[in-house]
């Protein structure tokens, strides 16, 4: 029996266009250990870990005449060297050269004739470092069926963990007639599937996605009501098929100091930092910024259910839940407010009225439950954003906590990790954050035409953090 894409995965698969690739990117930078790490080392490591992510040896096959959703089939011609590739920057490669390469790689669609992922070993970085850039299609990273490739190649010690040898034998691919018969049988037993097929036939894939929202496994969408559309913003334009990327690194200790001073959450501080950066970005463009100006952001947050009647500090940690959940909140960032402390107060007030019995998952819990959680959490956040009206928000900001201990690939210590989240059809910018080993890393993915000044954001973010620290006294 074939494994079929569920309703939401099928919608993501069909909605993808050259201008809106549906893959999640992750850029990790490593210190080169004594003895080095070369392409053959990475290839051997990935080969040994693929048994942990079986979907990464499978491809998507569409059913003739669109009579059913696509199915997963083993790639009989699976070629690991096609998926794990090697690149290099002219030494000493700068951060700008690295992000320019990542932007070009992010702009390209994955090859649908093969398993939907790629990994790049990028050599030649300044300081003798190297980078690994990975991109995986959203149908691969759903937070339920399996983990993301980044999660399984990372180890908590410089010595890679050993796994039993696995002999992989691909299953024969079903024939066209077999798939058609299976599709016909499903239409008889599940007539509701016909609605999705009609939607796809008439091009109403967005309608399919809306219907599939209730089928999302592992995503709890708890949204604040938005009675009107998001304010007009230069962030909302039709995007091209080219990208720009930028990254910023900040100290987690600074966020903790601000949190302690003003008794708010780390997430409140992060959103306030982004509010200050967005305010100064708008001013640098000559955009009108008035006291009442706002930018509406969609903020997916990792949460889990609480026990009724039990104080938050006494709540037990989640015990091996089947999957993490994402609660999504719409927040109007007060970019018109001049005072950074007042901005923080307004953001904390907006975020402090979370409906329902949920609370945020601590980084330690997420890591324990999901391995290296950020790639999966960013993918789930992108899924939530894709199910909403394009007019409901101006920007998506995803924040996925990572471990506060070093991780390694083939003995090389990971020192930086930046998410590269996908753009939606009218979203010129997405911002992803990951905390790791005492730092907070920002990854910004922007449309090349609409965001020619994206390289301003790293400094604007650092200035916004300093502004809040100065206000602490």
C-alpha positions as CSV (number, residue, x, y, z in Angstrom):
1,X,0.0,0.0,0.0
2,X,1.4,3.4,-1.0
3,X,1.8,6.3,1.4
4,X,-0.1,9.3,0.2
5,X,0.6,13.0,0.9
6,X,-2.1,14.4,3.3
7,X,-4.3,17.3,2.3
8,X,-2.0,20.0,3.5
9,X,1.2,18.5,2.1
10,X,-0.5,18.2,-1.3
11,X,-1.6,21.8,-1.1
12,X,2.0,22.9,-0.3
13,X,3.3,20.8,-3.1
14,X,0.9,22.3,-5.7
15,X,1.2,25.9,-4.4
16,X,4.9,26.1,-4.9
17,X,6.0,28.3,-7.8
18,X,9.3,29.6,-9.1
19,X,8.7,32.9,-7.1
20,X,7.8,31.1,-3.9
21,X,9.9,28.0,-3.3
22,X,8.5,26.0,-0.4
23,X,11.7,24.8,1.2
24,X,13.1,25.5,4.6
25,X,16.7,26.6,4.7
26,X,19.3,26.3,7.5
27,X,22.8,27.8,7.4
28,X,25.3,26.4,10.0
29,X,28.9,27.6,10.4
30,X,31.5,25.4,12.0
31,X,35.0,25.7,13.3
32,X,37.3,23.3,11.5
33,X,38.7,20.7,13.9
34,X,42.3,19.4,13.9
35,X,42.5,17.1,11.0
36,X,39.8,18.9,9.1
37,X,36.4,17.9,7.7
38,X,36.2,17.3,4.0
39,X,33.4,16.4,1.6
40,X,34.0,12.6,1.9
41,X,33.6,12.9,5.7
42,X,30.2,14.7,5.4
43,X,29.1,12.3,2.7
44,X,29.9,9.3,4.9
45,X,28.1,10.9,7.9
46,X,24.9,11.6,6.0
47,X,24.9,8.2,4.4
48,X,25.1,6.6,7.9
49,X,22.3,8.7,9.3
50,X,19.8,8.5,6.4
51,X,18.1,5.5,8.1
52,X,16.8,8.0,10.7
53,X,15.1,10.0,8.0
54,X,13.6,7.5,5.5
55,X,11.7,10.2,3.6
56,X,15.0,11.6,2.4
57,X,15.4,8.6,0.1
58,X,11.9,9.0,-1.3
59,X,10.4,11.2,-4.0
60,X,7.0,12.5,-4.7
61,X,5.1,10.9,-7.6
62,X,1.9,12.5,-9.0
63,X,-1.0,10.3,-9.9
64,X,-2.0,10.4,-13.6
65,X,-4.9,12.8,-14.4
66,X,-4.8,14.1,-10.9
67,X,-7.2,11.5,-9.7
68,X,-5.7,11.4,-6.2
69,X,-3.1,13.2,-4.1
70,X,0.6,12.4,-4.9
71,X,2.3,9.4,-3.2
72,X,5.7,8.8,-1.7
73,X,7.8,6.2,-3.6
74,X,11.4,5.0,-3.0
75,X,13.9,6.6,-5.4
76,X,15.2,3.6,-7.3
77,X,18.1,5.7,-8.6
78,X,18.9,7.5,-5.4
79,X,22.3,9.2,-5.7
80,X,23.6,10.7,-2.4
81,X,26.3,12.8,-4.3
82,X,23.5,14.6,-6.1
83,X,22.0,15.8,-2.8
84,X,25.2,16.4,-0.8
85,X,27.2,18.9,-2.8
86,X,30.4,20.9,-2.5
87,X,31.0,24.6,-3.0
88,X,33.6,27.1,-2.0
89,X,34.1,30.8,-1.5
90,X,37.3,32.6,-2.7
91,X,39.5,32.6,0.5
92,X,39.0,34.3,2.9
93,X,35.3,34.2,2.3
94,X,33.3,36.9,4.0
95,X,29.9,36.8,5.6
96,X,28.5,38.9,2.7
97,X,29.9,36.4,0.1
98,X,28.4,33.5,2.1
99,X,24.9,35.0,2.4
100,X,25.0,35.9,-1.3
101,X,25.7,32.3,-2.1
102,X,22.9,31.2,0.2
103,X,20.5,33.6,-1.4
104,X,21.3,32.1,-4.9
105,X,20.8,28.6,-3.6
106,X,17.6,29.6,-1.8
107,X,16.2,31.0,-5.0
108,X,16.2,27.7,-6.8
109,X,13.4,25.2,-6.8
110,X,14.3,21.6,-5.7
111,X,14.2,19.0,-8.5
112,X,10.8,17.2,-8.2
113,X,12.2,14.2,-10.0
114,X,14.3,13.4,-7.0
115,X,13.9,13.4,-3.1
116,X,13.2,17.0,-2.2
117,X,16.3,18.1,-0.3
118,X,19.9,19.3,-0.9
119,X,22.9,19.9,1.4
120,X,25.9,22.0,0.5
121,X,29.4,21.9,2.1
122,X,30.7,25.4,1.7
123,X,34.5,25.8,2.2
124,X,36.8,28.8,2.3
125,X,35.3,30.9,5.0
126,X,37.5,33.4,6.8
127,X,39.1,32.1,10.0
128,X,39.5,28.6,8.5
129,X,35.8,27.8,9.1
130,X,33.3,26.1,6.8
131,X,29.5,26.1,6.5
132,X,26.7,23.7,5.7
133,X,23.6,25.0,4.0
134,X,20.6,22.6,3.9
135,X,17.3,23.1,2.2
136,X,14.3,20.7,2.6
137,X,10.9,20.9,1.1
138,X,8.1,21.5,3.6
139,X,6.4,18.2,2.7
140,X,9.5,16.5,4.1
141,X,9.6,18.5,7.4
142,X,6.1,18.3,8.9
143,X,7.0,17.8,12.6
144,X,5.2,14.4,12.6
145,X,6.4,11.8,10.1
146,X,10.1,12.4,10.7
147,X,12.9,14.7,11.6
148,X,14.9,17.1,9.4
149,X,18.3,16.1,8.1
150,X,20.1,18.7,10.2
151,X,18.8,17.1,13.3
152,X,20.3,13.7,12.6
153,X,23.8,14.7,11.5
154,X,24.4,16.8,14.6
155,X,26.0,15.2,17.7
156,X,26.3,16.4,21.3
157,X,30.0,15.5,21.4
158,X,32.9,15.7,19.0
159,X,32.8,12.0,18.6
160,X,30.0,11.0,16.2
161,X,27.6,8.5,17.6
162,X,27.7,5.1,16.0
163,X,24.6,3.6,14.4
164,X,24.1,0.0,13.3
165,X,24.8,-0.6,9.6
166,X,21.7,-0.5,7.5
167,X,21.3,-2.1,4.1
168,X,18.7,0.0,2.2
169,X,16.8,-1.8,-0.5
170,X,14.3,0.4,-2.4
171,X,10.8,-0.9,-2.8
172,X,9.6,-1.3,-6.4
173,X,7.7,1.8,-7.7
174,X,4.0,1.1,-8.3
175,X,2.9,1.2,-11.9
176,X,0.5,3.8,-13.3
177,X,-2.4,1.3,-13.5
178,X,-1.9,0.4,-9.9
179,X,-2.0,4.0,-8.8
180,X,-5.1,4.7,-10.8
181,X,-6.9,1.7,-9.3
182,X,-5.9,2.8,-5.8
183,X,-7.1,6.3,-6.5
184,X,-10.5,5.0,-7.7
185,X,-10.9,2.8,-4.7
186,X,-10.2,5.8,-2.4
187,X,-12.8,7.9,-4.1
188,X,-15.4,5.2,-3.5
189,X,-14.5,4.8,0.2
190,X,-13.7,8.5,0.9
191,X,-16.0,10.7,-1.2
192,X,-14.7,13.8,0.5
193,X,-11.4,13.4,-1.3
194,X,-13.3,14.3,-4.5
195,X,-13.7,17.9,-3.2
196,X,-10.0,18.3,-3.1
197,X,-9.5,16.9,-6.5
198,X,-12.1,19.3,-8.0
199,X,-10.4,22.2,-6.3
200,X,-7.0,21.1,-7.8
201,X,-8.6,20.6,-11.2
202,X,-9.9,24.2,-11.3
203,X,-6.7,25.7,-9.8
204,X,-8.2,26.5,-6.4
205,X,-5.3,25.1,-4.5
206,X,-5.6,27.9,-2.0
207,X,-9.0,26.5,-1.2
208,X,-7.5,23.1,-0.7
209,X,-5.0,24.6,1.7
210,X,-7.8,26.3,3.7
211,X,-9.7,23.1,3.9
212,X,-6.6,21.2,4.9
213,X,-5.9,23.6,7.8
214,X,-8.0,21.4,10.0
215,X,-6.0,18.4,9.0
216,X,-2.7,19.9,10.1
217,X,-1.2,17.4,12.5
218,X,0.9,18.9,15.2
219,X,0.0,22.5,14.7
220,X,-2.4,24.2,17.0
221,X,-3.3,27.6,15.4
222,X,-4.5,29.9,18.2
223,X,-4.9,33.2,16.6
224,X,-5.9,36.6,17.9
225,X,-8.8,38.0,16.0
226,X,-7.9,40.4,13.3
227,X,-10.9,42.5,12.5
228,X,-9.2,44.3,9.6
229,X,-6.4,43.9,7.1
230,X,-2.8,44.6,8.0
231,X,-1.6,48.2,7.5
232,X,-0.1,49.2,4.2
233,X,3.7,48.4,4.1
234,X,6.6,48.2,1.7
235,X,7.0,44.7,3.0
236,X,3.9,43.5,1.0
237,X,4.6,43.3,-2.7
238,X,4.6,40.7,-5.3
239,X,7.8,38.8,-5.0
240,X,10.3,37.8,-7.7
241,X,12.2,34.5,-8.0
242,X,15.4,35.9,-6.6
243,X,16.5,36.4,-3.0
244,X,18.7,38.3,-0.7
245,X,19.9,36.9,2.7
246,X,21.4,38.6,5.7
247,X,22.3,37.3,9.2
248,X,22.9,38.9,12.6
249,X,24.3,37.5,15.9
250,X,23.4,38.8,19.3
251,X,24.1,37.7,22.9
252,X,21.4,35.8,24.8
253,X,22.7,37.3,28.0
254,X,21.6,40.8,26.8
255,X,18.0,39.5,26.3
256,X,18.0,37.9,29.7
257,X,19.2,41.2,31.3
258,X,16.4,43.1,29.7
259,X,13.9,40.4,30.6
260,X,15.0,40.6,34.3
261,X,14.8,44.3,34.4
262,X,11.3,44.6,33.0
263,X,9.8,41.3,34.0
264,X,8.8,40.2,30.5
265,X,9.6,37.2,28.3
266,X,12.6,36.7,26.0
267,X,10.1,36.6,23.1
268,X,8.8,40.0,24.2
269,X,12.4,41.4,24.1
270,X,13.0,39.8,20.6
271,X,9.9,41.3,19.2
272,X,10.8,44.7,20.6
273,X,14.3,44.5,19.1
274,X,12.7,43.8,15.7
275,X,10.2,46.7,16.3
276,X,13.1,49.1,16.8
277,X,15.0,47.7,13.7
278,X,11.9,47.9,11.5
279,X,11.2,51.5,12.7
280,X,14.7,52.7,11.8
281,X,14.5,50.7,8.5
282,X,11.3,52.6,7.5
283,X,12.9,55.9,8.5
284,X,16.0,55.1,6.4
285,X,13.7,54.6,3.4
286,X,11.9,57.9,3.9
287,X,8.6,56.1,4.8
288,X,6.1,58.1,6.9
289,X,6.4,56.9,10.5
290,X,3.8,58.5,12.8
291,X,3.1,57.8,16.5
292,X,0.3,55.4,15.5
293,X,2.3,53.5,12.9
294,X,2.4,49.7,13.3
295,X,3.6,46.6,11.4
296,X,1.5,43.5,12.0
297,X,3.5,40.3,12.4
298,X,2.5,36.7,12.6
299,X,4.4,35.1,15.5
300,X,4.3,31.3,15.7
301,X,5.3,30.2,19.3
302,X,6.1,26.7,20.5
303,X,3.6,25.7,23.2
304,X,2.1,22.7,25.0
305,X,-1.1,22.3,26.9
306,X,-1.2,22.9,30.7
307,X,-3.1,21.1,33.4
308,X,-6.1,23.1,34.6
309,X,-5.9,24.5,38.1
310,X,-2.1,24.0,38.4
311,X,0.1,27.1,38.8
312,X,2.5,27.7,35.9
313,X,5.6,27.2,38.0
314,X,4.3,23.8,39.2
315,X,3.3,22.6,35.7
316,X,5.1,19.4,34.8
317,X,7.2,19.3,31.6
318,X,5.6,17.6,28.6
319,X,6.1,13.9,28.8
320,X,7.1,12.6,25.3
321,X,4.1,14.1,23.4
322,X,3.5,12.7,20.0
323,X,4.5,16.0,18.4
324,X,5.1,19.7,19.3
325,X,2.5,22.3,18.7
326,X,2.6,25.9,17.4
327,X,0.4,28.6,18.6
328,X,0.2,31.6,16.2
329,X,-0.4,35.1,17.4
330,X,-1.0,38.3,15.4
331,X,0.7,41.3,17.0
332,X,0.8,44.9,15.9
333,X,4.4,46.1,16.5
334,X,4.4,49.8,17.6
335,X,7.1,51.1,15.1
336,X,5.8,54.6,15.6
337,X,6.8,54.7,19.3
338,X,10.0,56.6,19.9
339,X,10.7,55.3,23.5
340,X,12.1,51.7,23.5
341,X,10.8,51.0,27.0
342,X,7.3,52.0,26.0
343,X,7.7,49.8,22.9
344,X,8.6,46.8,25.1
345,X,5.6,47.5,27.4
346,X,3.2,47.6,24.5
347,X,4.6,44.4,22.9
348,X,4.6,42.6,26.3
349,X,1.0,43.7,26.9
350,X,0.0,42.5,23.4
351,X,1.7,39.1,23.9
352,X,0.5,38.6,27.5
353,X,-3.1,37.9,26.7
354,X,-2.6,34.5,25.2
355,X,-5.9,32.7,25.0
356,X,-6.3,29.0,26.0
357,X,-4.5,26.7,28.4
358,X,-1.1,26.8,26.7
359,X,2.4,27.9,27.7
360,X,5.7,28.2,25.9
361,X,8.0,25.3,25.7
362,X,11.4,25.8,27.3
363,X,14.4,25.3,25.1
364,X,15.6,22.3,27.1
365,X,12.2,20.6,26.7
366,X,12.1,21.1,23.0
367,X,15.6,19.7,22.6
368,X,14.8,16.7,24.7
369,X,11.6,16.0,22.8
370,X,12.7,16.7,19.3
371,X,16.5,16.5,19.0
372,X,17.8,19.7,17.4
373,X,14.3,21.3,17.2
374,X,14.7,24.6,15.3
375,X,14.5,23.3,11.7
376,X,11.3,21.5,12.4
377,X,9.8,24.3,14.4
378,X,10.6,26.8,11.7
379,X,9.0,24.5,9.1
380,X,5.8,24.1,11.2
381,X,5.7,27.9,11.6
382,X,5.9,28.4,7.8
383,X,3.0,25.9,7.5
384,X,0.8,28.0,9.8
385,X,1.6,31.2,7.9
386,X,0.7,29.6,4.6
387,X,-2.8,28.8,5.8
388,X,-3.7,32.4,6.6
389,X,-4.9,35.2,4.4
390,X,-2.1,37.1,2.8
391,X,-3.8,40.4,3.9
392,X,-3.8,39.4,7.6
393,X,-0.2,40.4,8.4
394,X,2.9,42.2,7.0
395,X,5.6,39.9,8.2
396,X,6.3,36.5,9.7
397,X,8.8,36.3,12.6
398,X,9.6,32.8,13.8
399,X,11.6,32.1,17.0
400,X,12.7,28.5,17.7
401,X,14.8,27.8,20.8
402,X,17.8,25.6,20.4
403,X,20.1,23.9,22.9
404,X,22.5,25.9,25.0
405,X,25.3,23.5,24.6
406,X,27.6,23.0,21.7
407,X,26.8,20.5,18.9
408,X,29.1,18.9,16.3
409,X,29.2,17.5,12.8
410,X,32.0,15.0,12.2
411,X,34.0,16.5,15.1
412,X,33.5,20.1,14.0
413,X,31.9,22.5,16.5
414,X,28.9,24.4,15.3
415,X,29.3,28.1,16.2
416,X,26.5,29.7,14.4
417,X,23.1,28.6,13.1
418,X,20.7,30.7,11.0
419,X,17.2,29.8,9.7
420,X,16.3,30.7,6.2
421,X,12.5,30.7,6.1
422,X,10.5,30.8,2.8
423,X,8.7,33.8,1.5
424,X,5.0,33.9,0.9
425,X,3.5,35.3,-2.3
426,X,3.2,38.9,-1.1
427,X,5.8,38.9,1.7
428,X,9.1,40.6,0.8
429,X,10.8,39.5,4.0
430,X,10.7,36.7,6.6
431,X,12.8,36.7,9.8
432,X,13.8,33.5,11.6
433,X,15.5,33.3,15.0
434,X,17.3,30.5,16.7
435,X,18.9,30.6,20.1
436,X,22.0,28.3,20.5
437,X,24.9,28.0,22.9
438,X,24.4,31.5,24.5
439,X,23.6,33.5,21.4
440,X,20.5,34.5,19.4
441,X,20.9,34.2,15.6
442,X,18.8,36.1,13.1
443,X,18.3,34.8,9.6
444,X,16.6,37.2,7.1
445,X,15.3,36.1,3.7
446,X,14.2,38.9,1.5
447,X,13.0,39.4,-2.1
448,X,16.0,40.7,-4.2
449,X,14.0,43.4,-5.9
450,X,11.9,44.6,-3.0
451,X,14.7,44.5,-0.3
452,X,17.9,46.0,-1.9
453,X,18.7,47.4,1.6
454,X,18.4,44.1,3.5
455,X,22.0,44.4,4.5
456,X,21.0,47.2,6.8
457,X,19.2,44.9,9.2
458,X,22.1,43.3,11.0
459,X,23.3,46.6,12.3
460,X,19.8,47.9,12.9
461,X,19.2,44.8,15.1
462,X,22.4,45.3,17.1
463,X,21.5,49.0,17.6
464,X,18.0,48.1,18.8
465,X,19.5,45.7,21.4
466,X,21.9,48.4,22.6
467,X,19.1,50.9,22.8
468,X,17.1,48.6,25.2
469,X,20.2,47.8,27.2
470,X,21.0,51.5,27.6
471,X,17.4,52.0,28.8
472,X,18.0,49.4,31.5
473,X,20.5,51.8,33.1
